[in-house]
Amino acid sequence: MSWKQTIFDRETLYAEVWKEPVSTVAKRYLVSDVALRKICVKLGVPVPPLGYWAKLAAGRTPPITKLGANHKG
């Protein structure tokens, strides 16, 4: 089994998970959605709450959580 190292940038990851669902972004990085959520937690990247994409599809504009400036992870 070979290992592949992926380096995540907080700002890039933040922009991606708020642009499309975590499961879609996870497929791009070849990891599971659960693994990507854990990576987001470790990096201090907020992810959309449950129901965010359904509200967006219904025409509502749910609030977006800002990326914290100071995170040590």
PyMOL commands that set and color helices and strands:
alter all, ss='L'
color gray80, all
select helices_A, chain A and resi 10-19+22-29+33-43+52-57
alter helices_A, ss='H'
color red, helices_A
deselect
rebuild
show_as cartoon
